[in-house]
Amino acid sequence: MKIICIGRNYADHAKEMNAPTPEFPLFFLKPDSAILPKRTPFYYPNFTTDLHYECEVIVRINKLGKNISEKFAHTYYDEIGLGIDFTARDLQEECKTKGLPWERAKAFDGSAVLCEHFISKSELDLEAITFHLTKNGKVVQQGNTKDFIFSIDTIIAYVSQFVTLKIGDILFTGTPAGVGPVTIGDTLQGFIGEKEMYTLQIK
Ligand code: ZN
């Protein structure tokens, strides 16, 4: 399986990164080795000194598809979850400045945190999913999918022109404003509505 991540899908986050709002979905990939094994802490990697959390709504693909039309995109997923797209912000800045690929900053081991249980999409209003992330009990990010620049269906239609989607692939839909650093000893908790989706220790 693979992980497809969308960059800058909320105008407020694009703004905080001093980046323009994209005209089409920006995507990048993480390998399956990026998934943090369940119920394990995240160990702060030694190649960065500016590790950032990015709390994101995630979607599990449940059907093989290529060149999916937007109209039928909703038939390619049933489950919604919450994840963290960990980013080595210092390495990402270096990659951006030098025009290099982002993998060192985004695709490293443990950089994709997935919730343990997904929620059936029938239980959610996909156009108004509220979610938030706390760090040591304090809310640091809050989002609502009504603020998406590109909807899940638009993303699926766009990405599947280039990359075949397979059963089990995970789509990270982008992060809202409020990204920030973590340090060893922090606890991160992600919520959809008031439902806790994950708790993660940074060691
Ligand atoms: Zn992200």
Residues whose N, C-alpha, C, O or C-beta is under 5 A from the ligand:
A	BS01	ZN	I6 E54 D85 G174 T175
